[in-house]
Amino acid sequence: IGWGAASMPNTDVNIATDGTDGSYLLNVYIADNNYVDAAAVNQILTGLPNGLYELKAQLTSFGPGEGDLASDATGNTVYIVGNGYHKGIVAETKTKFKEATVNFLVVDGTAKIGVVGGYNGIYYYPTSGCFYKADNFRLKYICDPAHGRVKLALDEAKAITLDQYGQNALDLSAYETAFENRTITGDGTTEAKAIYDALQT
């Protein structure tokens, strides 16, 4: 299957997880320490068109009350990863998947995609972390690199610049229009830098 870990049959009562696509899933754990030593799994894709990609997968880990650490009070975090970009989901229960999504750039035709459990059930650490399950990875091309850089900057700005009403505190409409209409003429670095600079003001 291309991943650096063995797949497990979803029919095993100890593995069975709602939302599995097909009969097998990735079940990654270390019996001696299920919070820091479960290895990340990944694969490298080559020959891809450069641009912005969207990676989705079904993920889960210990939910509230299912493990032994303080993080288990709210559920462990599992991270989906693409070329160093990462996004986490907080598990509700180890028997039910949640969908995770991350957007990332490909600039040399190569993508390293994968998943890793949160270190101690919480923090992103690229090589290992807590127990997790993963399934149904889907990769989608979004746009060229220039517009991809602007899209990533816009997404970050929207995530961290909300006012007390939950509205975006920056006027990013010109950049949003340029992305939607695909009118960026350079490589997108100037526009992305302008968006990041605005976050510092």
Summary of the structure (lengths in Angstrom):
residues: 201
radius of gyration: 18.6
end to end distance: 46.8
largest distance: 54.7
contacts: 669
relative contact order: 0.18
helix: 20%
strand: 37%
